[in-house]
Every structure is written in structure tokens, then in C-alpha cells.
Amino acid sequence: MGKMRLVLLEEDHYFVDMCSSYIRTSEHAEKFMFTTFSNKEQGFDYIERSKEPYILLVHESFMPLPERVFQQQHGCLIILSDVPVAADVMEYPILCKYQPLNQFVSHIISHFNEYTSSPRLRGNHSAEIISVYSTVGGSGKTVTATHLARELVYQGKRIFYLNLEQLPSLSWLEAGLKQEENNLSRILYYGKTSEQLQTAKVELYKRRHPVMGFDYFPGMCEPAEMEEITDKDTQSLIRSVLATGAYDYIILDLDSALQPRTKAALRISDQVLWLVLDDRVHWDKTQVLMNLLRSCPDDHEADWGRKLYVVVNKFNGNLLNDRSALPVAIAGYLPYIPEWKAHAAVEALQVRGVFSEGLSKLSLLSSFRAEAHTYAVG
């Protein structure tokens, strides 16, 4: 759909200016046209005359509203308040205006997409799915996935990072996280009800990493809950992020164990960055599993040979194992960082340095754009 008009009736000029500036300069500029009224009569006159769909944000001081507002067939109405309110008014949500503007706008988009009969608000991006995987745990998947996401952010891409590990390395993402903000469990719950509802909630539950710059769902599922995620749940979750049209890449950080969610993620990925260490056990397990995946009759459409990229992590400059023993050629090497062997704070691991430079030089980064297809959204 084209841009949706966002109409704000608000006497607070400072708040109006902040909203206008944020929408104009953020990724939401591709979704909205912004119109504001600080005068009640002028605002109500616009409502009476308007024939186009719009989202109406009305400060509570403008109440009561003319009957024309409630006869609107397209768009939605959201009431703004100066204080947090526990309950809504009938079907019209009350939104506190004093909150981070990215979360403020996310609430608006999520509510519209959940209840509208019009086409949903979405971006115009077609995301590519990149999985980071290894046959053996401790190979540096999360470090690699988060740094890869950040390198793509530095290239001007919009990135969503999704961790599907049973026991994710939360310290990498959520130092100081509020314990009640377990948004991954929430978004998975909505997927059980409706994929369209799940897509509407993505905007509400995502957060932006303050250092790395990518979006993600904060929190983690209980290990038992994570174990029960099916391949259908996994596909629904990934499709819901794709359907927002907000991202160029979705980075999946996967478990080593081939749970249904891991197999589903690998199957629908456009590219798989497969980490190995220069270790005989890694070599053997990687060889066995790659051959198994490529010969599996259920995965005949996955095109493993085209999308697998083997990358040797923690490389010290001298390869001990025979590279020809792997069924896929080595696509690149990531350096061993001695300072990362033991650490008390993740901030040291988030520094953009030699490891990030190694990622940016991988040949597969340039091939992503040229070769990969985009997973179709149903």
C-alpha cells in the first residue's frame, strides 16, 4: 500500500515537533504522511471533510469527538494521554505520549495492523535470511551472528537478529534487561493464534540494540518451551518478520542440535554461514551432517550446495586439518582473539575491531546480493 496519513490533534507544540521530526527522519518515513492540528475546530473540520483513510491520534483534552470520527470505515483512532493508563476506552486504545518515540510509533503501527480492514502498514524491503550454524557448540555462533548483523548495519542495511537457541547467550544482548520484558515468548504465543496477528505484534515487541544497531525480540523462552517449538512455529515466526517489509536481512542464530526449529530455519534460509573450528572432531561431525542434509529426500528443495558457506572460526593462521575433507569449500576465515577466551563483561566483545574486519572481508558477503533468492511470503 501507499503511505498512510497520520493525523495528530495535539496542543503541545514541542511534542508535535518531536513526532514530526522523528517520522520524517526515521524508517517510518516510507509509511506515513504527517498532518497536525493544534486548534480543535480546524482539526474537527479536517475530519469532517476528509475522505481518505487515516490514523487519528487525539489528545484527551480534545474530547469529546464529533460523530464523524466513529463513522470512519478505514484507519483507526488512538487517544493520547499525558500519563500511563491501565485500561482503554471501549475499543480505542489510550497511549501515553511520554515514552521513546520509536516505541510510541510501534504501538500505533501494531494497533492499526491488528484491527484494520485496509492493507497493513509495511515497509518496502524484501529480506534475505542468513543462518549462522555449527555442528558443535562453542564455535562462536552468537559472536559471529551479532557481529555480522552489525557489519550489515554499518553498510546501511536494516537488520533483524533472531536467536533460536534453547539457551541463548543473553548477556550479549540484554545487560540490564527488565525481567518482565520477555517478548520472544509473547510473539511466539501470537503465532499460535494467527500469523497475521503475529505480524502485527512484531512492531510492538521488537527492540533496537543500543550498541549493535539491529532489531531483535528481547527475552528468552523457558528451555522446555523452546524445545516444543515446531517447524511450523518457526516458519510462522520468520514469515511474520518478513511480512513487515522493514528489513534487508534476517540473521538467525541457531542451536547446534537439529531440533525441528533448527532444521526449519536452515531449510528456508537463503544462506547458511556454517562455522567450524580447526579441530578433527568439528571436521568429522561437519562432514557427516552436511552429507546427511544434502542427501535427505525431504530437503530436495533446500539447494544446500548453493547456500552453504563454511567459515573457519578462531583461525590462528595455520590450518591443521585437510580442507578437502569437507564436502563444501572453505569460504573464509575468522581470526582467533585471545582476549575473548575469558571475559567478565560483554562490552569488550562488542568492540568493532579485527573480528569485524574479518567478517567484512568474507567473500560470501558480496555473493549475498548477487546470488540469493528471497523466501516467498505467503
Helices and strands as residue ranges (DSSP letters): E 4-9, H 13-25, G 27-30, E 32-37, H 40-49, E 54-59, G 60-62, H 67-70, E 75-81, E 94-96, H 101-115, E 128-133, H 141-154, E 159-163, G 170-172, H 183-193, H 195-205, E 207-208, E 215-216, H 223-227, H 231-242, E 249-253, H 260-268, E 271-276, H 280-295, G 297-299, H 304-307, E 308-315, G 323-325, E 330-335, G 338-340, G 346-350, H 354-360, H 363-371
